[in-house]
Amino acid sequence: MTQHLTTPQGRRIAYSRLEGQGPGIVFLGGFRSDMTGTKAVALEAWAQAQGRAFLRFDYSGHGQSSGAFLDGAIGDWFEDALAVIEALTTGPQVLVGSSMGGWISLLVARTIPERLAGLVTIAAAPDFTEDLMWAAFSDAERRDLTDKGRVEQPSDYSPEPYVITRRLIEEGRERLVLRETLPLPFPTRFLQGTADEDVPVSVAQRLIDHATGDDLRLTLVKGADHRFSTPDCLALIEAAVAEVTARAGQGG
């Protein structure tokens, strides 16, 4: 059943939560996705079968949460994630971050590492507003962003174009995680498809090269795309969560 939490910033966040044993699992979705996506729902079913606590939610401007998508930025969605984790979970958590959710989960890990038992990312897109968007803009697009406050680009996932706002780009520069030390002092698994056209393998390689920790592993799946939602990919996500949980010394 969908419930709502009002964050300290006044945003109304929709969430679905399962009670169960710890460490709990928190799913953090991607840019313009919501908590009803294939990976979130499949992982919830797996967690329920395992008797594991589980939480999925919609960032503000996404899904059933309050706010307009175009008003949001990385910092807002990070604050949303932090609020739901702090208010709705107890004890150590395993974060599972998909695409932008991978970036958000890294921000959470940097802020409250003591609350994390482990981390699994799926096609993680840290710093994508700077490295995958701004870096790819033409001079004309950069002028539009500056002068008009927005740029429209075609989307492979929607008939409507992606609208990229100046605030998304500028605020994202305050949230970059690959420009300074990124300690991940808990079991961490990065999952990445080689056929991902949105987040190239080079991003996953850069992330594992940049992060520090005693138990970091990158798994490449040949032929998997950005959705990473085939039965085999879903099984790999579940296996990664189970492994991280076990290696955290919490059972599973």
Buried (B, 14 or more C-beta within 10 A) or exposed (E): EBEEBEBEEEBBBBBBBBEBBBBBBBBBBBBBBBBBBBBBBBBBBBBBEBEBBBBBBBBBBBBBBBBEBBEBBBBBBBBBBBBBBBEBBEEBBBBBBBBBBBBBBBBBBBEEEEBBBBBBBBBBBBBBBBBBBBEEBEEEBEEBBEEEEBBEEEEEEEEEEBEBBBBBBBBBEEBBBBEEEBEBEBBBBBBBBEEBEBBBBEBBBBBBEBBEBEBBEBEBBEEBBBBBBBEEBBEBBBBBBBBBBEBBEBEB
